Amino acid sequence: MSRIALIVALGAVVASGLPSPGLFLALGLGTAAIGTGWVGYRRARDPGFSRLAGAAAITIGAIGSLLGGLRVALALAAIDHLDRMLG
């Protein structure tokens, strides 16, 4: 479960740099990485590395979500600026 969470988290970070649908994909993958990372971290019977990988997936997924959210905010700010320029 932790490896899947890490792959999804890295996908969120990569998607945050992609064009148009990438920002929404980053938000979704980041949220999924946080959820699956949490599940991987909470499994007490797994070895330490798997639990640590789950915690890393939570962190990387949160970074991907924040970057995607920042891109959404910047796009909305740019649209607002263009709207004010055109009157």
Beta strands, then each sheet from edge to edge (+ up, - down):
end
